[in-house]
Amino acid sequence: MLAPMVALSHRALRELILEFGGLDLAYTEMASAGAVVSGSPYEDCYLDSGPEPDKVVYQLYATKGERLPEALAFLQNMPLKGAPATGGPASSGAPTSNGAVFGADINFGCAAPHITKAGGGAAWMHEPERAFDLARSARATWERPLSAKIRLGKDEDYPRLLGFVRGLAEAGLDYIVVHPRFESQKFRRSGRWDLVARLVAESGIPIVGNGDIRGWKDCRKRLEEALPAGLMIGREAVRRPWIFALIKGKEEASDFSMEVDLRATAHRMLELIETRLIPEFRLTRAQRFFSYYADNFTFAHYIKWKLVNAPDLNAMRTELESYFGEMPGDRIRRYED
């Protein structure tokens, strides 16, 4: 699964990844249930389910419980957003679907201060009974698969964590995604996959693990040590949009590798951002993408600075052409993990 990431998990990135292949499900950017209900002008971008709606999970957060079932009722009957995919350099064209989105997800894990102070995200884990009521009301409204994404809580109290997960299971959720870090932990510290394994064994609901997966070896390690129902990948899928295809290929043949045209992929992403996202989002989303994708280049710090400080998308194209003109050996790279 592709993780929900602010300013990153949008239609353009999802479409780029799908052109490479290998992706089973993709979460949208976290959207506000209140904004969905009130018709915020930016929600069309957050709720664009193209190019393959049946692989999309809407992720919503709520600060007031009543807004979530209202938003889900609206989404249940909303016409799907987004035009079909068009082919790019990564493939001859991704398949499309006119069916419904796969599911919806309740965000109980975002630890951003402005979200938790307002009562959203991880703040719900401090009030488990309210969270269970919210999950029950969402379940009563939403007919498709319904999940929740959580962290480990504010401290190492495993019985409380297990009780929270079991409460969500009893409320009728279909699976839970666990980012195995505490609220105050940053990405520099490794996640507690031992706790994911315990939840898999003891919670009674399918558990998906999220975090610390940077390649095939990490994928196998997490699957073997925790036995999760699935894996979710976030920032590494921005850095390497072909990672899902690479993992699928390694599942079939241990010597599988991929040759990637980094120049063509960068230009394809700019094209998708320009054609799939609203003008207000284009520059910031491109800057966020290249802050990770540029790690593939030999002089990553140099080109990253150039791209994230470019004034517009055409300036980014110019910087990319200048870089590959000076570093032609960076254009084609082979990836084995």
C-alpha positions as CSV (number, residue, x, y, z in Angstrom):
1,M,0.0,0.0,0.0
2,L,1.0,3.6,-0.6
3,A,0.8,5.6,2.6
4,P,-1.2,8.8,3.1
5,M,1.4,11.7,3.1
6,V,0.6,15.3,3.2
7,A,1.4,17.1,-0.1
8,L,2.6,13.8,-1.6
9,S,-0.1,11.1,-1.8
10,H,-2.0,12.8,-4.6
11,R,-3.3,11.7,-8.0
12,A,0.0,12.6,-9.9
13,L,2.2,10.4,-7.7
14,R,-0.3,7.6,-7.6
15,E,-0.5,7.6,-11.4
16,L,3.3,7.6,-11.8
17,I,3.6,4.6,-9.5
18,L,0.8,2.7,-11.2
19,E,2.6,3.2,-14.6
20,F,5.5,1.2,-13.2
21,G,3.1,-1.4,-11.6
22,G,3.0,-3.5,-8.5
23,L,0.8,-1.3,-6.3
24,D,-2.2,-2.9,-4.7
25,L,-3.8,0.0,-2.7
26,A,-3.1,3.7,-2.4
27,Y,-4.3,6.0,0.3
28,T,-5.1,9.6,-0.5
29,E,-3.7,12.6,1.3
30,M,-5.4,13.1,4.7
31,A,-8.6,15.1,4.1
32,S,-10.7,16.9,6.7
33,A,-14.1,15.4,7.2
34,G,-15.4,18.9,8.0
35,A,-14.0,20.3,4.8
36,V,-15.5,17.5,2.8
37,V,-19.0,18.3,4.2
38,S,-18.6,22.1,3.8
39,G,-17.4,21.8,0.2
40,S,-13.9,23.2,0.6
41,P,-12.5,24.3,-2.8
42,Y,-9.5,22.1,-2.5
43,E,-11.3,18.8,-1.7
44,D,-11.7,17.9,-5.4
45,C,-7.9,17.5,-5.5
46,Y,-7.7,15.5,-2.3
47,L,-10.6,13.3,-3.4
48,D,-9.5,12.6,-7.0
49,S,-9.6,8.8,-7.1
50,G,-8.1,8.4,-10.6
51,P,-6.7,6.7,-12.5
52,E,-7.8,3.4,-10.8
53,P,-10.5,4.1,-8.2
54,D,-10.8,0.5,-7.0
55,K,-7.2,0.8,-5.7
56,V,-7.9,4.0,-3.7
57,V,-8.6,4.5,0.0
58,Y,-9.9,7.9,1.1
59,Q,-8.3,8.9,4.4
60,L,-10.2,11.3,6.6
61,Y,-9.6,12.9,9.9
62,A,-12.2,14.5,12.2
63,T,-12.1,16.7,15.2
64,K,-15.8,16.5,15.7
65,G,-17.2,13.1,15.6
66,E,-20.4,13.9,13.8
67,R,-18.6,15.2,10.7
68,L,-17.1,11.8,9.8
69,P,-20.3,9.9,9.1
70,E,-21.6,13.0,7.2
71,A,-18.5,13.0,5.1
72,L,-18.6,9.2,4.5
73,A,-22.3,9.5,3.5
74,F,-21.4,12.2,1.0
75,L,-18.4,10.2,-0.4
76,Q,-20.5,7.0,-0.7
77,N,-22.7,8.6,-3.3
78,M,-20.2,11.1,-4.9
79,P,-19.3,10.7,-8.6
80,L,-15.7,9.6,-8.9
81,K,-13.2,12.3,-9.5
82,G,-10.4,12.1,-12.1
83,A,-9.9,11.3,-15.8
84,P,-8.4,7.9,-17.0
85,A,-4.7,7.5,-17.0
86,T,-2.6,8.2,-20.0
87,G,0.6,6.3,-20.9
88,G,4.0,7.7,-20.0
89,P,7.7,6.6,-20.3
90,A,7.3,4.0,-17.6
91,S,4.6,2.0,-19.4
92,S,2.4,1.9,-22.4
93,G,-0.6,3.0,-20.2
94,A,-2.1,2.0,-16.9
95,P,-5.4,0.2,-16.7
96,T,-8.3,2.2,-15.6
97,S,-11.5,1.4,-13.7
98,N,-14.9,3.1,-13.5
99,G,-15.9,1.2,-10.3
100,A,-16.1,2.5,-6.8
101,V,-13.2,3.4,-4.6
102,F,-11.8,0.5,-2.5
103,G,-12.5,1.9,0.9
104,A,-12.1,4.6,3.5
105,D,-9.7,5.1,6.5
106,I,-10.0,7.0,9.8
107,N,-6.9,8.8,10.8
108,F,-6.1,8.1,14.4
109,G,-2.3,8.4,13.9
110,C,-1.4,11.9,12.8
111,A,0.8,13.5,15.5
112,A,1.2,16.9,13.9
113,P,0.6,19.5,16.7
114,H,-2.0,21.5,14.8
115,I,-4.0,18.4,14.2
116,T,-3.8,16.9,17.7
117,K,-4.5,20.2,19.5
118,A,-7.7,20.5,17.5
119,G,-8.7,17.0,18.7
120,G,-7.9,15.1,15.5
121,G,-5.4,12.3,14.5
122,A,-3.6,10.7,17.5
123,A,-5.6,12.7,20.0
124,W,-8.5,10.2,19.5
125,M,-6.3,7.5,21.1
126,H,-6.4,9.5,24.4
127,E,-10.2,9.0,24.5
128,P,-10.7,5.4,23.4
129,E,-14.5,5.3,24.0
130,R,-15.1,8.3,21.9
131,A,-12.9,6.8,19.2
132,F,-14.9,3.5,19.3
133,D,-18.1,5.5,19.0
134,L,-16.7,7.3,16.0
135,A,-15.7,4.0,14.4
136,R,-19.1,2.6,15.0
137,S,-20.9,5.6,13.5
138,A,-18.5,5.4,10.5
139,R,-19.2,1.7,10.1
140,A,-22.9,2.3,10.1
141,T,-22.6,4.8,7.3
142,W,-19.8,3.3,5.0
143,E,-20.6,0.1,3.1
144,R,-17.1,-0.6,1.7
145,P,-13.9,-1.7,3.5
146,L,-13.2,0.6,6.5
147,S,-9.9,0.8,8.2
148,A,-8.1,3.0,10.7
149,K,-4.4,4.2,10.8
150,I,-2.9,4.5,14.2
151,R,0.4,5.0,16.0
152,L,1.5,3.2,19.2
153,G,0.1,5.9,21.5
154,K,1.8,8.3,23.8
155,D,3.9,5.8,25.7
156,E,4.9,2.2,26.0
157,D,1.6,0.8,27.4
158,Y,1.0,-2.3,25.4
159,P,-2.2,-3.4,27.2
160,R,-3.7,0.0,26.4
161,L,-2.6,-0.3,22.7
162,L,-4.1,-3.8,22.4
163,G,-7.3,-2.6,24.0
164,F,-7.6,0.2,21.6
165,V,-7.1,-2.1,18.6
166,R,-9.5,-4.6,19.9
167,G,-12.1,-1.9,20.5
168,L,-11.8,-0.8,16.9
169,A,-12.2,-4.4,15.8
170,E,-15.4,-4.7,17.8
171,A,-16.6,-1.5,16.2
172,G,-16.6,-3.2,12.9
173,L,-13.4,-2.1,11.1
174,D,-12.0,-4.5,8.5
175,Y,-8.3,-3.9,9.2
176,I,-5.9,-1.5,11.0
177,V,-2.7,0.1,9.7
178,V,-0.1,0.4,12.5
179,H,2.8,2.9,12.2
180,P,4.9,1.5,15.0
181,R,6.2,4.7,16.6
182,F,5.0,6.6,19.6
183,E,3.4,10.0,19.2
184,S,6.6,11.9,20.0
185,Q,8.9,9.8,17.9
186,K,10.4,11.1,14.7
187,F,11.5,9.0,11.7
188,R,15.1,8.9,12.7
189,R,14.3,6.2,15.2
190,S,13.4,2.7,14.1
191,G,9.8,1.6,14.5
192,R,8.7,-1.1,17.0
193,W,7.9,-3.9,14.7
194,D,7.9,-6.3,17.7
195,L,4.7,-4.6,18.8
196,V,3.2,-5.0,15.3
197,A,4.0,-8.8,15.6
198,R,2.2,-8.9,19.0
199,L,-0.9,-7.1,17.6
200,V,-1.0,-9.5,14.7
201,A,-1.0,-12.4,17.1
202,E,-3.3,-11.0,19.7
203,S,-5.7,-8.4,18.3
204,G,-8.1,-10.5,16.3
205,I,-8.1,-8.1,13.3
206,P,-5.9,-8.0,10.2
207,I,-2.9,-5.7,10.9
208,V,-1.0,-3.8,8.2
209,G,2.5,-2.6,9.1
210,N,3.9,0.8,8.0
211,G,7.4,2.1,8.3
212,D,11.1,1.3,7.8
213,I,10.6,-0.4,4.4
214,R,13.2,0.9,2.0
215,G,13.6,-2.1,-0.3
216,W,13.0,-5.8,-0.9
217,K,15.2,-7.0,2.0
218,D,13.3,-4.8,4.5
219,C,10.0,-6.0,3.0
220,R,11.0,-9.7,3.6
221,K,12.3,-8.9,7.1
222,R,9.0,-7.3,8.1
223,L,6.9,-10.0,6.6
224,E,8.8,-12.7,8.3
225,E,9.2,-11.1,11.8
226,A,5.7,-9.7,12.1
227,L,3.4,-11.7,9.7
228,P,1.3,-8.7,8.9
229,A,-1.7,-8.8,6.5
230,G,0.0,-6.2,4.4
231,L,2.7,-3.6,4.2
232,M,2.5,0.2,3.7
233,I,5.3,2.2,2.2
234,G,5.6,6.0,2.4
235,R,8.6,8.2,1.7
236,E,10.5,5.5,-0.1
237,A,7.7,5.3,-2.7
238,V,8.3,9.0,-3.4
239,R,12.1,8.5,-3.6
240,R,11.6,5.5,-5.8
241,P,8.2,5.3,-7.4
242,W,9.1,1.9,-8.9
243,I,9.6,0.3,-5.5
244,F,6.3,-1.6,-5.6
245,A,7.1,-3.1,-9.0
246,L,10.6,-4.0,-7.8
247,I,9.2,-5.8,-4.8
248,K,6.7,-7.7,-6.9
249,G,9.4,-8.7,-9.3
250,K,11.7,-9.9,-6.5
251,E,8.8,-12.0,-5.2
252,E,8.8,-13.9,-8.5
253,A,12.6,-14.1,-9.1
254,S,15.3,-13.3,-6.5
255,D,17.7,-12.0,-9.2
256,F,15.1,-9.5,-10.6
257,S,16.3,-6.0,-11.1
258,M,14.9,-2.9,-12.8
259,E,16.5,-0.4,-15.1
260,V,15.0,3.1,-14.6
261,D,15.3,6.2,-16.7
262,L,15.6,8.8,-14.0
263,R,15.3,11.7,-16.5
264,A,12.2,10.4,-18.2
265,T,10.6,9.6,-14.8
266,A,11.3,13.1,-13.5
267,H,9.8,14.8,-16.6
268,R,6.8,12.4,-16.5
269,M,6.1,13.5,-12.9
270,L,6.2,17.2,-13.9
271,E,3.7,16.4,-16.7
272,L,1.4,14.6,-14.3
273,I,1.6,17.4,-11.7
274,E,0.8,19.9,-14.4
275,T,-2.2,18.0,-15.9
276,R,-3.7,16.3,-12.8
277,L,-3.3,18.9,-10.0
278,I,-4.9,22.3,-9.6
279,P,-2.6,25.3,-10.2
280,E,-2.4,26.2,-6.5
281,F,-0.9,22.8,-5.7
282,R,1.6,22.3,-8.5
283,L,4.7,24.0,-7.4
284,T,4.6,22.9,-3.8
285,R,3.8,19.3,-4.7
286,A,6.7,19.2,-7.2
287,Q,9.1,20.6,-4.7
288,R,8.0,18.0,-2.1
289,F,8.4,15.2,-4.7
290,F,11.9,16.2,-5.7
291,S,13.1,16.7,-2.1
292,Y,13.0,12.8,-2.0
293,Y,13.4,11.8,-5.7
294,A,16.6,13.7,-6.1
295,D,18.3,11.3,-3.7
296,N,18.7,9.0,-6.7
297,F,21.2,11.4,-8.3
298,T,25.0,11.4,-7.7
299,F,25.0,15.0,-6.7
300,A,21.7,14.8,-4.8
301,H,22.2,17.8,-2.5
302,Y,23.1,20.1,-5.4
303,I,20.2,19.2,-7.7
304,K,17.7,19.0,-4.8
305,W,18.5,22.6,-3.8
306,K,18.1,23.7,-7.4
307,L,14.7,22.0,-7.9
308,V,13.1,22.9,-4.5
309,N,14.1,26.5,-5.1
310,A,12.9,26.7,-8.7
311,P,10.2,29.4,-9.2
312,D,8.0,27.2,-11.4
313,L,7.7,23.8,-13.2
314,N,9.4,25.0,-16.4
315,A,12.4,26.2,-14.4
316,M,12.5,22.7,-12.9
317,R,12.6,21.2,-16.4
318,T,15.4,23.5,-17.3
319,E,17.4,22.5,-14.2
320,L,16.9,18.8,-14.9
321,E,18.1,19.2,-18.5
322,S,21.1,21.1,-17.3
323,Y,21.9,18.4,-14.7
324,F,21.6,15.5,-17.0
325,G,23.6,17.4,-19.6
326,E,26.5,17.5,-17.1
327,M,25.8,14.1,-15.6
328,P,24.6,11.8,-18.5
329,G,25.6,8.7,-16.5
330,D,22.9,9.5,-14.0
331,R,20.1,9.1,-16.5
332,I,19.8,5.2,-16.4
333,R,20.1,3.4,-13.1
334,R,19.7,-0.2,-12.2
335,Y,18.0,-1.1,-9.0
336,E,18.2,-4.6,-7.3
337,D,16.7,-3.8,-3.9
